[in-house]
């Protein structure tokens, strides 16, 4: 488990996030083993690395239930394999997070990737993040319609 706080001003807190606005779940096998959703408020965001539908994962009620979570599944590992050649879904998940929440922009994700990695590695991750963003936008538009 890892935590990330995003704000426009300095963040001085160092303790775990107990009431997250969003969850990014890299490993779908944890879904029914750990209470991942504890503390997530109604209408909270869930971004899940999976090729399966919400119903196949047993999460159909999360969208239709009382909490009305905003859930998006993305094949982030597959996108990483396609673009990067390795099962490293992080960049794809960040692209999807930008699309689903609007908390960060795709431009800022791509700039951070390019700043962190050498060009040959960065551009592969940029491609994965961009495709994930586009898929998440399509998924979001379908759910919102």
N, C-alpha and C positions, 0 to 999 in steps of 0.2 A: 504494500500500500504506500502511496506517495501523496503528498499534498502540495497544492500550488495556490497561492493567493494572487489575484490580479487586481490592481487599483491604479488610479492616476497619481496617487501620492505615495510617499514612502510607507512601507509596511514594516513595523517593528515586532509584530507577533512572531513567536517561534513555536507555538504549540500546535497540535494536530487540529485540523478543521473538523468540527463536530456537526456543523450544519452547512453542508456544501450547497451551492446553487446548481452545480453540475457535477456529473460523474463521467469519467472516461474509463471504460472497462476494456482492458487489453485482452484478457483471458476469459472467454465465455464459460469455461469449466468451473469458474468460481461462483457463477450465478446462484446455484442452489446449495452451496456449501457454506457461504459466509453471508451475513446480513449486510450486503453492500449498500442497501438503500436507506439504512437508518440515518435519520437526520435530514434527508433530502426533502425540501418543502414541496407542496402541491405545485404543479406546473414546472417542477425542476427539470433540468436537462439530463438525459442519459445518452451517451454516445458509446456504442458497443461494437467492438471488433468481431464481426461475424458475417458469414455468408448465409446464415439461416434467417428465416422470417421470425417476427416476434412470437407468433403462435407456435412455431416449431421450438422455440426456446422456452415456451411456457410463460411468456411475458405479455401476451395480448391484452390482458386485463390492466396492465400498467398504463396503457393509452386510454382505454375505455373506462377505467375505474374512477373512484372518487378523487384520487390524487391527480389524474389527468397529466401524468408525466409526459414530457416531450421527448420521445425516444427515436433514435436513429441508429440503424445498423449499417455498418460499412465493412466491406471486405478489405480492411486495411493491410492485413498480412499479405493477401494476394496482390494488392497494389504495390506493396514494397517489393515483393518477389518480381513482379513484372518490370518495375522501373529501376530498382536498386540491385536486384539480383540476390537479395538476402531477406530473411523474414524479420525485418525491423520496422514495425508499423507506426513508430512515433510520429514521423513527419506527416504521414497520411492522416493519422488521428488528429493532429493539430490543424490540418486543413479542414477536416470535417468539423472540428470544434468551432472554427471560425465561421463556417457556414451555418451551423445549427444555432449558435448562441448570438453571434454578432458582437461578442465581448471583445474580440480581437479581429483584425482584418486579415484577409489573405495576404495582402501586401506586406504586413508586418511579419507574418509567419515566413514568407519567402525571403524577406530581408534578413531575418534571424538565421535561417538555414544557410544563406550565402555568406553570412558573417562567420558562422561557426565552422564550416567545412571548406576544404579546398574545392575549387571549381568543378573538378571531375565528379566528386562525390555530391557536392551541393546540387548540381543541376539534375541529378537522378532523383534526389529527395524532393526537389522543387516540382518535378513532374508528378511524383506520387502525391504530394500535398495538393497540387492543383487538381488532379483528377478526383481525389477524395472530396475536395471542396465542391466540385461540379456535381458529383453523385449525391452529396448531402443536400445541396440546393434542390435537386430534382426530387429527392425523397421528402424533403420538408414541404415543397410545393404540393406534392401529392397528399400528404397528411393534412395540411392546412386547408385543402380544397373541400 
